[in-house]
Amino acid sequence: KGAMKARFGPGNSWPTRIRSQRRLLRELKERRLITTSSYRRLYLMAKGGAFKSLAELRHYIEVQGLARRRLR
């Protein structure tokens, strides 16, 4: 019982969110879809909380033209 934030508050959701974002960035770098310099910049932005979700991170990469090929 209890509200969603009572069980899983915003302080607890950050580690889950940052892990998934870092995993995505690592995969994109390994598949050579983003450069190493782009990876480092995006990694630090994710650490700073710039992206609310994976969709927002993907959107940022597309809009800024950081992807070498189209992301799936």
MOPAC internal coordinates of N, CA, C and O (Angstrom, degrees):
PM7 1SCF
backbone

  N    0.0000 0     0.00 0     0.00 0    0    0    0
  C    1.4425 1     0.00 0     0.00 0    1    0    0
  C    1.5254 1   109.71 1     0.00 0    2    1    0
  O    1.2310 1   121.74 1   -13.05 1    3    2    1
  N    1.2953 1   114.28 1   166.95 1    3    2    1
  C    1.4551 1   119.36 1  -179.08 1    5    3    2
  C    1.5147 1   111.55 1   109.18 1    6    5    3
  O    1.2310 1   121.24 1   -22.64 1    7    6    5
  N    1.3031 1   115.23 1   157.36 1    7    6    5
  C    1.4628 1   120.58 1  -179.84 1    9    7    6
  C    1.5271 1   110.09 1   -67.57 1   10    9    7
  O    1.2310 1   120.96 1   -18.23 1   11   10    9
  N    1.3248 1   115.77 1   161.77 1   11   10    9
  C    1.4659 1   121.36 1  -179.64 1   13   11   10
  C    1.5352 1   110.88 1   -56.49 1   14   13   11
  O    1.2310 1   120.36 1   136.45 1   15   14   13
  N    1.3118 1   116.92 1   -43.55 1   15   14   13
  C    1.4678 1   119.61 1  -177.55 1   17   15   14
  C    1.5239 1   112.29 1   -74.12 1   18   17   15
  O    1.2310 1   120.52 1   162.19 1   19   18   17
  N    1.3208 1   116.61 1   -17.81 1   19   18   17
  C    1.4578 1   119.10 1   176.98 1   21   19   18
  C    1.5297 1   110.23 1   -71.59 1   22   21   19
  O    1.2310 1   121.17 1   147.94 1   23   22   21
  N    1.3176 1   115.37 1   -32.06 1   23   22   21
  C    1.4609 1   119.77 1  -178.41 1   25   23   22
  C    1.5272 1   112.02 1   -93.39 1   26   25   23
  O    1.2310 1   120.89 1   141.36 1   27   26   25
  N    1.3075 1   115.91 1   -38.64 1   27   26   25
  C    1.4659 1   121.37 1  -173.08 1   29   27   26
  C    1.5193 1   107.62 1  -137.51 1   30   29   27
  O    1.2310 1   120.99 1  -102.80 1   31   30   29
  N    1.3191 1   115.72 1    77.20 1   31   30   29
  C    1.4593 1   121.31 1  -174.62 1   33   31   30
  C    1.5149 1   113.16 1   -73.23 1   34   33   31
  O    1.2310 1   120.64 1    -6.38 1   35   34   33
  N    1.3179 1   116.38 1   173.62 1   35   34   33
  C    1.4638 1   120.36 1  -178.69 1   37   35   34
  C    1.5239 1   113.00 1   -60.46 1   38   37   35
  O    1.2310 1   120.04 1   150.21 1   39   38   37
  N    1.3194 1   117.52 1   -29.79 1   39   38   37
  C    1.4606 1   120.54 1   177.90 1   41   39   38
  C    1.5114 1   112.57 1   -68.23 1   42   41   39
  O    1.2310 1   120.49 1   153.03 1   43   42   41
  N    1.3321 1   116.66 1   -26.97 1   43   42   41
  C    1.4611 1   120.72 1   179.16 1   45   43   42
  C    1.5181 1   112.25 1   -89.09 1   46   45   43
  O    1.2310 1   119.77 1   160.43 1   47   46   45
  N    1.3210 1   118.05 1   -19.57 1   47   46   45
  C    1.4598 1   119.87 1  -177.13 1   49   47   46
  C    1.5312 1   111.61 1   -81.45 1   50   49   47
  O    1.2310 1   119.59 1   157.65 1   51   50   49
  N    1.3339 1   118.39 1   -22.35 1   51   50   49
  C    1.4580 1   120.89 1  -177.74 1   53   51   50
  C    1.5311 1   112.85 1   -60.28 1   54   53   51
  O    1.2310 1   118.64 1   132.68 1   55   54   53
  N    1.3373 1   120.20 1   -47.32 1   55   54   53
  C    1.4695 1   118.76 1  -179.30 1   57   55   54
  C    1.5273 1   112.69 1   -59.71 1   58   57   55
  O    1.2310 1   120.20 1   140.15 1   59   58   57
  N    1.3194 1   117.22 1   -39.85 1   59   58   57
  C    1.4583 1   120.62 1   178.89 1   61   59   58
  C    1.5216 1   110.26 1   -63.68 1   62   61   59
  O    1.2310 1   120.71 1   135.77 1   63   62   61
  N    1.3203 1   116.26 1   -44.23 1   63   62   61
  C    1.4637 1   121.22 1  -178.00 1   65   63   62
  C    1.5317 1   111.03 1   -66.43 1   66   65   63
  O    1.2310 1   120.07 1   135.31 1   67   66   65
  N    1.3138 1   117.48 1   -44.69 1   67   66   65
  C    1.4669 1   120.08 1  -176.86 1   69   67   66
  C    1.5284 1   110.83 1   -68.78 1   70   69   67
  O    1.2310 1   119.86 1   145.79 1   71   70   69
  N    1.3272 1   117.86 1   -34.21 1   71   70   69
  C    1.4726 1   120.30 1   177.88 1   73   71   70
  C    1.5176 1   110.84 1   -63.27 1   74   73   71
  O    1.2310 1   120.46 1   135.57 1   75   74   73
  N    1.3335 1   116.73 1   -44.43 1   75   74   73
  C    1.4617 1   119.55 1  -179.21 1   77   75   74
  C    1.5302 1   110.65 1   -67.24 1   78   77   75
  O    1.2310 1   120.00 1   142.24 1   79   78   77
  N    1.3244 1   117.61 1   -37.76 1   79   78   77
  C    1.4639 1   120.64 1   178.54 1   81   79   78
  C    1.5213 1   110.66 1   -66.60 1   82   81   79
  O    1.2310 1   120.30 1   137.99 1   83   82   81
  N    1.3155 1   117.04 1   -42.01 1   83   82   81
  C    1.4662 1   120.36 1   178.74 1   85   83   82
  C    1.5215 1   110.93 1   -66.18 1   86   85   83
  O    1.2310 1   120.36 1   142.90 1   87   86   85
  N    1.3282 1   116.91 1   -37.10 1   87   86   85
  C    1.4633 1   121.33 1   177.82 1   89   87   86
  C    1.5308 1   109.84 1   -62.21 1   90   89   87
  O    1.2310 1   120.50 1   134.86 1   91   90   89
  N    1.3377 1   116.65 1   -45.14 1   91   90   89
  C    1.4659 1   120.89 1   178.71 1   93   91   90
  C    1.5272 1   110.53 1   -61.51 1   94   93   91
  O    1.2310 1   120.05 1   133.65 1   95   94   93
  N    1.3246 1   117.52 1   -46.35 1   95   94   93
  C    1.4624 1   120.85 1  -179.92 1   97   95   94
  C    1.5288 1   111.27 1   -61.02 1   98   97   95
  O    1.2310 1   120.52 1   138.19 1   99   98   97
  N    1.3344 1   116.61 1   -41.81 1   99   98   97
  C    1.4615 1   120.72 1   178.95 1  101   99   98
  C    1.5324 1   110.80 1   -61.87 1  102  101   99
  O    1.2310 1   120.53 1   136.13 1  103  102  101
  N    1.3409 1   116.59 1   -43.87 1  103  102  101
  C    1.4660 1   120.38 1   179.83 1  105  103  102
  C    1.5282 1   111.15 1   -63.81 1  106  105  103
  O    1.2310 1   120.58 1   138.19 1  107  106  105
  N    1.3310 1   116.50 1   -41.81 1  107  106  105
  C    1.4646 1   119.98 1   179.61 1  109  107  106
  C    1.5236 1   111.04 1   -64.04 1  110  109  107
  O    1.2310 1   120.38 1   141.95 1  111  110  109
  N    1.3237 1   116.87 1   -38.05 1  111  110  109
  C    1.4661 1   120.64 1   179.19 1  113  111  110
  C    1.5286 1   110.46 1   -68.98 1  114  113  111
  O    1.2310 1   120.43 1   138.36 1  115  114  113
  N    1.3338 1   116.77 1   -41.64 1  115  114  113
  C    1.4648 1   120.38 1  -179.60 1  117  115  114
  C    1.5245 1   111.47 1   -66.61 1  118  117  115
  O    1.2310 1   120.37 1   145.16 1  119  118  117
  N    1.3401 1   116.89 1   -34.84 1  119  118  117
  C    1.4655 1   121.06 1   178.02 1  121  119  118
  C    1.5269 1   111.76 1   -84.08 1  122  121  119
  O    1.2310 1   120.89 1  -176.09 1  123  122  121
  N    1.3472 1   115.90 1     3.91 1  123  122  121
  C    1.4604 1   123.70 1   176.91 1  125  123  122
  C    1.5263 1   112.27 1    60.18 1  126  125  123
  O    1.2310 1   120.52 1  -144.81 1  127  126  125
  N    1.3280 1   116.62 1    35.19 1  127  126  125
  C    1.4602 1   121.46 1   175.96 1  129  127  126
  C    1.5231 1   111.19 1   -87.53 1  130  129  127
  O    1.2310 1   120.72 1   156.89 1  131  130  129
  N    1.3385 1   116.23 1   -23.11 1  131  130  129
  C    1.4640 1   120.44 1   174.51 1  133  131  130
  C    1.5272 1   107.87 1  -130.13 1  134  133  131
  O    1.2310 1   121.00 1   -26.37 1  135  134  133
  N    1.3162 1   115.69 1   153.63 1  135  134  133
  C    1.4657 1   120.30 1   179.92 1  137  135  134
  C    1.5310 1   109.71 1   -78.05 1  138  137  135
  O    1.2310 1   121.15 1   -14.41 1  139  138  137
  N    1.3054 1   115.41 1   165.59 1  139  138  137
  C    1.4621 1   120.52 1   178.76 1  141  139  138
  C    1.5212 1   111.02 1   -63.38 1  142  141  139
  O    1.2310 1   120.51 1   140.99 1  143  142  141
  N    1.3294 1   116.62 1   -39.01 1  143  142  141
  C    1.4667 1   119.02 1   179.79 1  145  143  142
  C    1.5291 1   110.93 1   -67.50 1  146  145  143
  O    1.2310 1   120.27 1   141.24 1  147  146  145
  N    1.3296 1   117.09 1   -38.76 1  147  146  145
  C    1.4707 1   120.37 1   176.24 1  149  147  146
  C    1.5240 1   110.09 1   -64.79 1  150  149  147
  O    1.2310 1   121.13 1   139.51 1  151  150  149
  N    1.3301 1   115.45 1   -40.49 1  151  150  149
  C    1.4676 1   120.36 1   179.09 1  153  151  150
  C    1.5205 1   110.66 1   -58.26 1  154  153  151
  O    1.2310 1   120.20 1   133.33 1  155  154  153
  N    1.3374 1   117.22 1   -46.67 1  155  154  153
  C    1.4666 1   120.74 1  -178.09 1  157  155  154
  C    1.5236 1   111.18 1   -63.87 1  158  157  155
  O    1.2310 1   120.97 1   137.40 1  159  158  157
  N    1.3338 1   115.75 1   -42.60 1  159  158  157
  C    1.4616 1   119.79 1  -179.23 1  161  159  158
  C    1.5293 1   110.82 1   -64.81 1  162  161  159
  O    1.2310 1   120.47 1   135.19 1  163  162  161
  N    1.3468 1   116.71 1   -44.81 1  163  162  161
  C    1.4648 1   120.87 1   179.96 1  165  163  162
  C    1.5269 1   110.89 1   -67.28 1  166  165  163
  O    1.2310 1   120.42 1   144.02 1  167  166  165
  N    1.3248 1   116.80 1   -35.98 1  167  166  165
  C    1.4595 1   121.60 1   178.99 1  169  167  166
  C    1.5296 1   110.02 1   -60.38 1  170  169  167
  O    1.2310 1   120.92 1   133.70 1  171  170  169
  N    1.3241 1   115.84 1   -46.30 1  171  170  169
  C    1.4637 1   120.02 1  -179.77 1  173  171  170
  C    1.5272 1   111.61 1   -68.78 1  174  173  171
  O    1.2310 1   120.51 1   145.30 1  175  174  173
  N    1.3293 1   116.64 1   -34.70 1  175  174  173
  C    1.4651 1   119.43 1   176.36 1  177  175  174
  C    1.5255 1   110.29 1   -64.97 1  178  177  175
  O    1.2310 1   120.70 1   137.35 1  179  178  177
  N    1.3453 1   116.28 1   -42.65 1  179  178  177
  C    1.4645 1   120.28 1   178.78 1  181  179  178
  C    1.5266 1   109.92 1   -62.90 1  182  181  179
  O    1.2310 1   120.79 1   139.63 1  183  182  181
  N    1.3269 1   116.09 1   -40.37 1  183  182  181
  C    1.4586 1   120.27 1   178.35 1  185  183  182
  C    1.5223 1   111.11 1   -60.82 1  186  185  183
  O    1.2310 1   120.63 1   144.23 1  187  186  185
  N    1.3187 1   116.40 1   -35.77 1  187  186  185
  C    1.4544 1   121.49 1   179.48 1  189  187  186
  C    1.5172 1   114.15 1   -79.01 1  190  189  187
  O    1.2310 1   120.30 1   177.78 1  191  190  189
  N    1.3344 1   117.02 1    -2.22 1  191  190  189
  C    1.4621 1   120.42 1   177.53 1  193  191  190
  C    1.5164 1   113.98 1    83.57 1  194  193  191
  O    1.2310 1   120.23 1  -154.51 1  195  194  193
  N    1.3279 1   117.17 1    25.49 1  195  194  193
  C    1.4642 1   120.57 1  -177.32 1  197  195  194
  C    1.5284 1   112.62 1   -71.40 1  198  197  195
  O    1.2310 1   120.21 1   154.43 1  199  198  197
  N    1.3364 1   117.20 1   -25.57 1  199  198  197
  C    1.4620 1   120.71 1  -175.73 1  201  199  198
  C    1.5197 1   110.26 1  -114.23 1  202  201  199
  O    1.2310 1   121.31 1   -50.75 1  203  202  201
  N    1.3335 1   115.10 1   129.25 1  203  202  201
  C    1.4558 1   120.82 1  -177.79 1  205  203  202
  C    1.5280 1   111.29 1   -81.24 1  206  205  203
  O    1.2310 1   120.71 1   152.98 1  207  206  205
  N    1.3504 1   116.24 1   -27.02 1  207  206  205
  C    1.4577 1   120.32 1  -175.43 1  209  207  206
  C    1.5271 1   109.66 1  -153.74 1  210  209  207
  O    1.2310 1   121.21 1    -6.54 1  211  210  209
  N    1.3400 1   115.29 1   173.46 1  211  210  209
  C    1.4608 1   120.33 1   176.57 1  213  211  210
  C    1.5230 1   110.60 1   -65.44 1  214  213  211
  O    1.2310 1   120.78 1   142.63 1  215  214  213
  N    1.3321 1   116.12 1   -37.37 1  215  214  213
  C    1.4640 1   120.25 1   179.70 1  217  215  214
  C    1.5257 1   110.52 1   -61.87 1  218  217  215
  O    1.2310 1   120.65 1   139.06 1  219  218  217
  N    1.3188 1   116.36 1   -40.94 1  219  218  217
  C    1.4649 1   120.46 1   179.29 1  221  219  218
  C    1.5306 1   110.64 1   -66.37 1  222  221  219
  O    1.2310 1   120.33 1   141.96 1  223  222  221
  N    1.3227 1   116.98 1   -38.04 1  223  222  221
  C    1.4669 1   121.50 1   177.71 1  225  223  222
  C    1.5275 1   110.29 1   -64.54 1  226  225  223
  O    1.2310 1   120.48 1   133.16 1  227  226  225
  N    1.3438 1   116.69 1   -46.84 1  227  226  225
  C    1.4690 1   120.54 1   178.18 1  229  227  226
  C    1.5302 1   110.95 1   -60.72 1  230  229  227
  O    1.2310 1   120.75 1   137.23 1  231  230  229
  N    1.3224 1   116.17 1   -42.77 1  231  230  229
  C    1.4635 1   121.26 1   179.97 1  233  231  230
  C    1.5294 1   110.35 1   -61.10 1  234  233  231
  O    1.2310 1   120.06 1   136.34 1  235  234  233
  N    1.3039 1   117.49 1   -43.66 1  235  234  233
  C    1.4652 1   122.05 1   179.78 1  237  235  234
  C    1.5304 1   110.13 1   -61.27 1  238  237  235
  O    1.2310 1   120.45 1   136.26 1  239  238  237
  N    1.3294 1   116.75 1   -43.74 1  239  238  237
  C    1.4655 1   121.03 1  -179.78 1  241  239  238
  C    1.5272 1   110.22 1   -61.73 1  242  241  239
  O    1.2310 1   120.43 1   136.69 1  243  242  241
  N    1.3429 1   116.78 1   -43.31 1  243  242  241
  C    1.4664 1   121.03 1   179.42 1  245  243  242
  C    1.5284 1   111.38 1   -65.18 1  246  245  243
  O    1.2310 1   120.30 1   130.65 1  247  246  245
  N    1.3223 1   117.03 1   -49.35 1  247  246  245
  C    1.4683 1   121.93 1  -175.48 1  249  247  246
  C    1.5256 1   111.34 1   -64.01 1  250  249  247
  O    1.2310 1   120.41 1   140.05 1  251  250  249
  N    1.3247 1   116.81 1   -39.95 1  251  250  249
  C    1.4639 1   120.89 1  -178.51 1  253  251  250
  C    1.5288 1   112.55 1   -79.99 1  254  253  251
  O    1.2310 1   120.22 1   172.34 1  255  254  253
  N    1.3392 1   117.19 1    -7.66 1  255  254  253
  C    1.4582 1   120.77 1   178.92 1  257  255  254
  C    1.5139 1   113.13 1    70.49 1  258  257  255
  O    1.2310 1   120.25 1  -147.21 1  259  258  257
  N    1.3205 1   117.12 1    32.79 1  259  258  257
  C    1.4655 1   120.99 1  -178.14 1  261  259  258
  C    1.5288 1   112.56 1   -85.25 1  262  261  259
  O    1.2310 1   119.99 1   163.45 1  263  262  261
  N    1.3335 1   117.63 1   -16.55 1  263  262  261
  C    1.4615 1   121.03 1  -178.14 1  265  263  262
  C    1.5254 1   109.57 1   -83.81 1  266  265  263
  O    1.2310 1   120.60 1   -43.17 1  267  266  265
  N    1.3135 1   116.46 1   136.83 1  267  266  265
  C    1.4648 1   120.74 1   177.69 1  269  267  266
  C    1.5239 1   110.11 1   -73.20 1  270  269  267
  O    1.2310 1   121.14 1   143.92 1  271  270  269
  N    1.3373 1   115.43 1   -36.08 1  271  270  269
  C    1.4655 1   121.74 1   175.03 1  273  271  270
  C    1.5170 1   107.44 1  -129.41 1  274  273  271
  O    1.2310 1   120.70 1    -9.00 1  275  274  273
  N    1.3240 1   116.27 1   171.00 1  275  274  273
  C    1.4617 1   120.81 1  -178.87 1  277  275  274
  C    1.5256 1   109.89 1   -66.94 1  278  277  275
  O    1.2310 1   120.61 1   -44.81 1  279  278  277
  N    1.3339 1   116.44 1   135.19 1  279  278  277
  C    1.4622 1   121.77 1   178.19 1  281  279  278
  C    1.5152 1   109.77 1   -77.41 1  282  281  279
  O    1.2310 1   121.13 1   -30.11 1  283  282  281
  N    1.3421 1   115.44 1   149.89 1  283  282  281
  C    1.4588 1   119.77 1   175.87 1  285  283  282
  C    1.4853 1   109.89 1  -105.79 1  286  285  283
  O    1.2310 1   120.10 1   180.00 1  287  286  285

